[in-house]
Amino acid sequence: MERYYQPAIETASRDQLLAWQNERLVRQVQHVWDHVPYYRKKMEEKGVAPGEIQGVEDLHKLPFLTKDDLREAYTYGLLGMPLKDCTRIQSTSGTTGRRVVAFYTQHDIDLWEDCCARAIVAAGGTDEDVCHVSYGYGLFTGGPGLNGGSHKVGCLTLPLSSGNTDRQLQFMVDLGSTILCCTPSYAAYLAESIHERGLRDQIKLKAGIFGAEAWSEEMRRDIESKLGIKAYDIYGLTETSGPGVAFECSAQAGMHINEDHFIAEIIDPDTSEVLPEGSKGELVFTAITKQAFPLLRYRTRDICVLSRKPCACGRTHIKMSKPMGRSDDMLIVKGVNVFPSQIETVLLEQGYPANYQILVDRVNNSDTLEVMVEMTAENFSDNLGRITRMEQGLVTALKAMLGIYAKVRLVAPKTITRSEGKAVRVIDKRKI
């Protein structure tokens, strides 16, 4: 049960990490050239041959892959192994266009589960813990990834999936769950439900591993306070395996990327130019150990910063910041870039819960921005004058953050539909 725990890898020197990456990248490029005609064609169009890639310093010569490529190559166009050697698929949770389907050999699954196990260990998990997995199972990677990682650690694993909150709380109390794995929005909902039912003293949670959607530091502190836990971020994409590509340690100062499996770059999303460490830009991943779905230079569209500053935990793998938005779903309202995380920050700072929706529309050829915000039971009022003053206060705070006017509409507690998966934060009617 100790295969996952590899302190020598997680604390390896930069030179050792680079040596591993160079060797694995060269091998992976040749593997892709030999077995993935779709990408080989992209390399040929760019005039790049496998022999030109001698290491990480040559990575910039390779062409990018995007989600559009994955949809175009659907279903088997990016498969890197014979189908008989593949043991599983996972798929994105998106609802528009062709789904992205990722393939896995048993080797791929083992390495992915190792990465998830590292995340659980970084959150303080041991074989003495009860790991409560409330991510969705099935095609979504959240449940299977953390489930397998929990097994590698040796935790008692509760594969609850999402939904059926009464059952979630019953098992949480009866079996003494100590680590909760789910989306942050569902963690907030569970916290709310625990307090409503008066179960706070019966909950034994010590840590939470939350990902799959954007969440702010203010939301983290709110969840930590309500559940009495330490909340850890985890990052991943179906395209590159799933959760566990990167994870937070006890320092909570960025997520360590598993560099023995993934090479990270930051690029300018407009020019595609590779940016130096510390620059804010779009995150790009190259998977150097995946067999069945070996993506090279995949553009995640997530905006973040990479840093090699020493970490208090002793891990040496590069860290990525919490994603600051996305280059493709960033809202542009009246010519201004707006990220939902900015709005969430304002709401939580003003004492409102993380239950809100952003509505964007176009009226008379002019963009409109409205934020529907749920009041708490404590600040709920049906006094129109008081509600108006509260709304005006939020309008002012949002204007200071965003630089543009946003209409605010306060609604009664529990008016906005709770999410058991990824929260639907944005409704952009301009696209409908």
C-alpha positions as CSV (number, residue, x, y, z in Angstrom):
1,M,0.0,0.0,0.0
2,E,3.0,2.3,-0.1
3,R,3.5,2.6,-3.8
4,Y,1.8,6.0,-3.9
5,Y,4.0,7.5,-1.2
6,Q,7.2,8.6,-3.0
7,P,8.9,11.3,-0.9
8,A,12.0,11.0,-3.0
9,I,10.1,12.0,-6.1
10,E,8.1,14.8,-4.4
11,T,11.3,16.3,-2.9
12,A,13.6,15.6,-5.8
13,S,16.1,18.3,-6.9
14,R,15.3,20.5,-9.9
15,D,18.1,18.8,-11.8
16,Q,16.6,15.3,-11.1
17,L,13.1,16.5,-12.1
18,L,14.4,18.0,-15.3
19,A,16.3,14.8,-16.1
20,W,13.1,12.7,-15.7
21,Q,11.1,15.2,-17.8
22,N,13.7,15.3,-20.6
23,E,13.8,11.5,-20.9
24,R,10.1,11.0,-20.7
25,L,9.3,13.9,-23.1
26,V,11.6,12.5,-25.8
27,R,10.0,9.1,-25.4
28,Q,6.5,10.5,-25.4
29,V,7.0,12.6,-28.5
30,Q,8.3,9.5,-30.4
31,H,5.3,7.5,-29.1
32,V,2.8,10.1,-30.3
33,W,4.6,10.4,-33.7
34,D,4.4,6.7,-34.2
35,H,0.8,6.1,-32.9
36,V,-1.2,9.3,-33.2
37,P,-1.6,10.3,-36.9
38,Y,-3.7,13.3,-36.0
39,Y,-0.9,14.9,-34.0
40,R,1.8,13.7,-36.3
41,K,0.1,15.7,-39.1
42,K,0.2,18.8,-36.9
43,M,3.9,18.3,-36.3
44,E,4.5,17.8,-40.0
45,E,2.5,21.0,-40.8
46,K,4.8,22.9,-38.4
47,G,7.9,21.2,-39.8
48,V,8.9,19.5,-36.6
49,A,10.3,15.9,-36.5
50,P,10.7,13.8,-33.3
51,G,14.5,14.0,-33.4
52,E,14.3,17.8,-32.9
53,I,12.9,17.4,-29.5
54,Q,15.8,16.6,-27.2
55,G,14.3,17.9,-23.9
56,V,12.1,20.4,-22.2
57,E,14.0,23.3,-23.8
58,D,12.6,22.2,-27.2
59,L,9.0,21.9,-26.0
60,H,8.1,25.3,-27.6
61,K,8.7,23.8,-31.0
62,L,5.7,21.4,-30.8
63,P,2.2,22.5,-31.9
64,F,-0.6,23.1,-29.4
65,L,-3.7,20.9,-28.9
66,T,-7.0,22.5,-28.0
67,K,-10.4,21.2,-27.0
68,D,-11.5,21.9,-30.6
69,D,-8.9,19.4,-31.7
70,L,-10.2,16.8,-29.2
71,R,-13.7,17.3,-30.6
72,E,-12.5,17.1,-34.2
73,A,-10.6,13.9,-33.5
74,Y,-13.5,12.3,-31.6
75,T,-13.7,9.4,-31.0
76,Y,-10.4,7.6,-31.7
77,G,-8.3,10.2,-33.5
78,L,-6.0,10.9,-30.5
79,L,-5.8,7.3,-29.2
80,G,-2.2,6.3,-28.6
81,M,-2.6,2.6,-27.9
82,P,-4.5,-0.3,-29.5
83,L,-8.0,-0.4,-28.2
84,K,-7.5,-3.9,-26.8
85,D,-4.9,-2.3,-24.4
86,C,-7.3,0.3,-23.1
87,T,-9.4,-0.5,-20.0
88,R,-11.5,2.6,-19.4
89,I,-12.8,5.9,-20.7
90,Q,-13.8,9.0,-18.9
91,S,-15.6,12.0,-20.3
92,T,-16.0,15.7,-19.7
93,S,-19.1,17.0,-18.0
94,G,-19.7,19.6,-20.6
95,T,-23.1,19.8,-22.3
96,T,-22.3,21.6,-25.6
97,G,-20.8,20.2,-28.7
98,R,-19.1,16.8,-28.9
99,R,-18.0,15.4,-25.6
100,V,-14.3,14.9,-25.0
101,V,-13.5,11.3,-24.4
102,A,-10.2,10.3,-22.7
103,F,-8.8,6.8,-22.8
104,Y,-6.8,5.0,-20.1
105,T,-4.7,1.9,-20.0
106,Q,-4.4,0.2,-16.6
107,H,-0.9,1.8,-16.3
108,D,-2.6,5.2,-16.8
109,I,-5.1,4.5,-14.1
110,D,-2.5,3.4,-11.7
111,L,-0.5,6.6,-12.2
112,W,-3.6,8.7,-12.0
113,E,-4.6,7.1,-8.7
114,D,-1.1,7.6,-7.4
115,C,-1.4,11.3,-8.1
116,C,-4.7,11.4,-6.2
117,A,-3.2,9.5,-3.4
118,R,-0.5,12.2,-3.1
119,A,-3.2,14.8,-2.8
120,I,-4.9,12.9,0.1
121,V,-1.6,12.4,1.9
122,A,-0.8,16.1,1.5
123,A,-4.1,16.8,3.2
124,G,-3.1,14.7,6.1
125,G,-4.7,11.4,5.0
126,T,-3.5,8.1,6.3
127,D,-4.8,4.5,6.4
128,E,-6.5,5.5,9.6
129,D,-8.9,7.9,7.8
130,V,-12.4,7.6,6.4
131,C,-12.5,9.2,3.0
132,H,-16.0,10.4,2.0
133,V,-16.1,10.8,-1.8
134,S,-19.0,13.0,-2.9
135,Y,-17.7,13.8,-6.3
136,G,-19.8,12.3,-9.2
137,Y,-18.9,8.9,-10.4
138,G,-19.5,7.4,-13.8
139,L,-18.0,9.4,-16.8
140,F,-16.9,12.3,-14.5
141,T,-13.4,11.9,-13.3
142,G,-13.9,13.3,-9.8
143,G,-15.3,10.2,-8.1
144,P,-13.2,7.5,-9.7
145,G,-10.0,9.5,-9.2
146,L,-10.3,10.2,-5.5
147,N,-11.8,6.8,-5.0
148,G,-8.7,5.1,-6.4
149,G,-6.4,7.5,-4.6
150,S,-8.1,6.7,-1.3
151,H,-7.6,3.0,-1.9
152,K,-3.9,3.6,-2.5
153,V,-3.6,5.4,0.8
154,G,-5.5,2.7,2.5
155,C,-8.4,4.8,3.8
156,L,-11.8,3.4,4.4
157,T,-13.5,4.7,1.3
158,L,-17.1,5.8,1.2
159,P,-18.1,6.1,-2.5
160,L,-21.2,8.2,-2.0
161,S,-21.1,10.1,-5.2
162,S,-23.1,13.4,-5.3
163,G,-26.7,13.9,-4.3
164,N,-29.1,12.5,-1.6
165,T,-27.9,14.8,1.1
166,D,-29.7,12.9,3.9
167,R,-27.8,9.8,3.0
168,Q,-24.5,11.8,2.9
169,L,-25.0,13.1,6.3
170,Q,-26.1,9.8,7.8
171,F,-23.0,8.0,6.6
172,M,-20.9,11.0,7.6
173,V,-22.1,10.7,11.1
174,D,-22.5,6.9,11.4
175,L,-19.1,6.1,9.9
176,G,-17.1,9.0,11.2
177,S,-15.9,10.5,7.9
178,T,-12.7,12.5,8.4
179,I,-11.9,13.6,4.8
180,L,-14.5,15.0,2.5
181,C,-13.9,15.1,-1.3
182,C,-16.4,17.0,-3.5
183,T,-16.9,20.3,-5.3
184,P,-16.6,23.4,-3.1
185,S,-20.2,24.4,-3.9
186,Y,-21.5,21.0,-2.6
187,A,-19.3,21.3,0.4
188,A,-20.9,24.7,1.2
189,Y,-24.3,23.0,0.8
190,L,-23.4,20.1,3.1
191,A,-22.1,22.6,5.7
192,E,-25.4,24.5,5.5
193,S,-27.4,21.3,5.8
194,I,-25.2,20.1,8.8
195,H,-26.0,23.3,10.7
196,E,-29.7,23.2,9.8
197,R,-29.9,19.7,11.3
198,G,-27.9,20.5,14.4
199,L,-25.2,17.9,13.5
200,R,-22.1,20.0,13.8
201,D,-21.0,18.3,17.1
202,Q,-21.4,14.8,15.5
203,I,-19.2,15.5,12.5
204,K,-15.6,14.3,12.7
205,L,-14.2,15.9,9.5
206,K,-10.7,17.2,9.6
207,A,-10.0,18.0,6.0
208,G,-11.7,18.6,2.7
209,I,-10.3,18.2,-0.9
210,F,-12.3,20.4,-3.2
211,G,-12.0,21.0,-6.9
212,A,-13.7,20.8,-10.3
213,E,-15.0,24.4,-10.2
214,A,-13.6,27.8,-9.3
215,W,-13.7,29.0,-5.7
216,S,-12.3,31.9,-3.9
217,E,-10.2,32.3,-0.7
218,E,-13.2,33.8,1.0
219,M,-15.3,30.7,0.1
220,R,-12.5,28.5,1.5
221,R,-12.5,30.4,4.8
222,D,-16.2,30.2,5.0
223,I,-16.3,26.4,4.4
224,E,-13.4,25.9,6.9
225,S,-15.2,27.9,9.6
226,K,-18.5,26.1,9.1
227,L,-17.1,22.6,9.0
228,G,-14.2,23.0,11.3
229,I,-11.7,21.6,8.7
230,K,-8.8,22.6,6.6
231,A,-9.9,22.9,3.0
232,Y,-7.4,21.8,0.2
233,D,-7.6,22.7,-3.4
234,I,-7.1,20.0,-6.1
235,Y,-6.7,20.5,-9.9
236,G,-7.0,18.4,-12.9
237,L,-8.7,17.9,-16.3
238,T,-10.3,14.8,-17.9
239,E,-8.0,15.5,-20.9
240,T,-4.9,15.0,-18.8
241,S,-6.3,12.3,-16.5
242,G,-8.5,13.9,-14.0
243,P,-8.1,15.4,-10.5
244,G,-4.6,15.0,-9.1
245,V,-2.6,16.8,-11.8
246,A,-1.9,19.3,-9.0
247,F,-2.8,19.6,-5.3
248,E,-2.4,21.8,-2.3
249,C,-0.2,20.9,0.7
250,S,-0.5,22.1,4.3
251,A,1.1,25.5,3.3
252,Q,-1.9,26.3,1.1
253,A,0.3,28.5,-1.0
254,G,-0.4,27.1,-4.4
255,M,-0.9,23.6,-5.9
256,H,2.1,21.3,-6.5
257,I,2.1,20.0,-10.0
258,N,3.1,16.3,-10.3
259,E,6.1,17.2,-12.6
260,D,7.2,13.6,-13.0
261,H,4.0,13.1,-15.0
262,F,3.2,16.6,-16.4
263,I,5.2,19.5,-17.8
264,A,3.5,22.9,-17.3
265,E,4.0,26.0,-19.3
266,I,2.4,29.5,-19.1
267,I,1.6,31.2,-22.4
268,D,0.1,34.5,-23.6
269,P,-3.4,33.4,-24.5
270,D,-3.5,35.8,-27.5
271,T,0.0,35.4,-29.0
272,S,0.8,31.8,-27.7
273,E,4.2,33.1,-26.6
274,V,5.7,31.2,-23.7
275,L,6.0,33.4,-20.6
276,P,8.6,33.4,-17.9
277,E,8.0,32.0,-14.4
278,G,5.8,34.3,-12.3
279,S,3.9,35.6,-15.3
280,K,0.1,35.4,-15.4
281,G,-1.2,33.6,-18.4
282,E,-2.8,30.5,-19.8
283,L,-1.8,27.1,-18.4
284,V,-0.5,24.5,-20.9
285,F,0.1,20.8,-20.0
286,T,2.1,18.1,-21.6
287,A,1.5,14.6,-20.3
288,I,4.7,12.6,-20.4
289,T,3.7,9.3,-18.9
290,K,0.2,8.7,-20.3
291,Q,-0.1,5.9,-22.8
292,A,-3.6,5.8,-24.2
293,F,-4.3,9.6,-24.5
294,P,-0.9,11.3,-24.6
295,L,-1.7,14.9,-25.1
296,L,1.2,17.3,-25.9
297,R,1.0,21.0,-25.2
298,Y,-2.7,21.0,-24.3
299,R,-4.2,24.4,-23.8
300,T,-6.3,24.3,-20.6
301,R,-7.7,27.8,-21.0
302,D,-7.2,28.3,-17.3
303,I,-5.4,31.5,-16.3
304,C,-2.9,31.2,-13.5
305,V,0.8,31.7,-12.4
306,L,3.6,29.2,-11.9
307,S,6.2,29.5,-9.1
308,R,9.2,27.6,-8.0
309,K,9.6,29.5,-4.7
310,P,10.5,27.0,-1.9
311,C,7.5,25.5,-0.1
312,A,7.3,25.0,3.7
313,C,6.1,21.5,3.2
314,G,9.4,20.4,1.5
315,R,8.0,19.5,-1.8
316,T,10.0,20.7,-4.7
317,H,7.5,20.4,-7.6
318,I,6.5,23.6,-9.2
319,K,3.3,25.2,-7.9
320,M,0.4,26.7,-9.8
321,S,-1.8,29.4,-8.3
322,K,-5.5,28.8,-8.0
323,P,-7.0,29.5,-11.5
324,M,-7.9,33.1,-11.8
325,G,-10.5,32.6,-14.5
326,R,-10.5,31.1,-18.0
327,S,-9.3,32.6,-21.2
328,D,-12.3,31.2,-23.0
329,D,-15.2,31.6,-20.6
330,M,-14.1,34.9,-19.3
331,L,-17.0,37.4,-19.5
332,I,-16.5,40.5,-21.6
333,V,-19.1,43.0,-20.5
334,K,-19.1,46.5,-22.1
335,G,-15.5,45.8,-23.1
336,V,-14.4,44.9,-19.6
337,N,-13.0,41.5,-18.6
338,V,-15.2,40.1,-15.8
339,F,-14.4,36.9,-13.9
340,P,-17.1,35.2,-11.7
341,S,-14.4,34.8,-8.9
342,Q,-14.2,38.6,-8.6
343,I,-17.9,38.8,-7.9
344,E,-17.8,35.9,-5.5
345,T,-15.0,37.7,-3.6
346,V,-17.1,40.8,-3.1
347,L,-20.2,38.9,-2.0
348,L,-18.3,36.9,0.6
349,E,-16.5,40.0,1.9
350,Q,-19.9,41.7,2.4
351,G,-21.1,38.7,4.4
352,Y,-23.3,37.0,1.7
353,P,-23.2,33.2,1.0
354,A,-21.7,31.7,-2.1
355,N,-25.1,31.2,-3.6
356,Y,-25.4,33.5,-6.5
357,Q,-26.0,33.7,-10.2
358,I,-24.6,36.1,-12.8
359,L,-27.0,37.0,-15.7
360,V,-25.6,38.7,-18.8
361,D,-27.8,40.0,-21.5
362,R,-27.9,42.5,-24.4
363,V,-30.6,45.2,-24.5
364,N,-30.7,47.7,-27.3
365,N,-27.2,46.7,-28.4
366,S,-25.8,47.3,-24.9
367,D,-24.6,44.7,-22.5
368,T,-26.3,44.3,-19.1
369,L,-24.9,42.6,-16.0
370,E,-27.1,41.4,-13.2
371,V,-26.1,39.5,-10.1
372,M,-28.8,37.6,-8.2
373,V,-27.7,37.1,-4.6
374,E,-29.2,34.9,-1.9
375,M,-29.6,36.5,1.5
376,T,-28.7,34.6,4.6
377,A,-31.4,33.8,7.2
378,E,-29.7,36.4,9.5
379,N,-29.9,39.3,7.1
380,F,-33.2,38.3,5.4
381,S,-35.7,41.1,5.3
382,D,-38.9,41.8,3.4
383,N,-38.6,45.5,4.1
384,L,-38.2,47.0,0.6
385,G,-36.4,50.0,1.9
386,R,-33.8,47.9,3.7
387,I,-33.4,45.6,0.7
388,T,-32.8,48.5,-1.5
389,R,-30.1,49.9,0.8
390,M,-28.4,46.4,0.9
391,E,-28.6,46.1,-2.9
392,Q,-27.1,49.6,-3.3
393,G,-24.2,48.6,-1.0
394,L,-23.4,45.6,-3.2
395,V,-23.7,47.7,-6.3
396,T,-21.1,50.1,-5.0
397,A,-18.7,47.3,-3.9
398,L,-19.1,45.5,-7.3
399,K,-18.4,48.8,-9.2
400,A,-15.2,49.2,-7.2
401,M,-14.1,45.7,-8.0
402,L,-15.2,45.4,-11.7
403,G,-15.1,49.0,-12.9
404,I,-18.6,48.7,-14.4
405,Y,-22.2,48.8,-13.1
406,A,-23.9,45.6,-12.1
407,K,-27.5,45.5,-11.1
408,V,-28.0,43.5,-7.9
409,R,-31.1,41.6,-7.0
410,L,-31.4,40.1,-3.5
411,V,-33.6,37.1,-3.1
412,A,-34.8,35.1,-0.2
413,P,-32.7,32.2,1.4
414,K,-32.8,29.0,-0.6
415,T,-34.2,30.7,-3.7
416,I,-31.3,29.7,-5.9
417,T,-31.1,26.0,-6.7
418,R,-28.4,24.3,-4.8
419,S,-25.8,22.3,-6.8
420,E,-24.7,18.7,-6.2
421,G,-22.1,18.9,-8.9
422,K,-20.6,22.0,-10.7
423,A,-22.5,25.1,-9.7
424,V,-24.2,27.0,-12.6
425,R,-22.9,30.5,-11.9
426,V,-23.3,32.2,-15.2
427,I,-26.2,32.6,-17.5
428,D,-25.1,34.5,-20.6
429,K,-28.2,35.1,-22.7
430,R,-26.2,36.8,-25.4
431,K,-25.2,33.3,-26.5
432,I,-28.7,31.9,-26.5
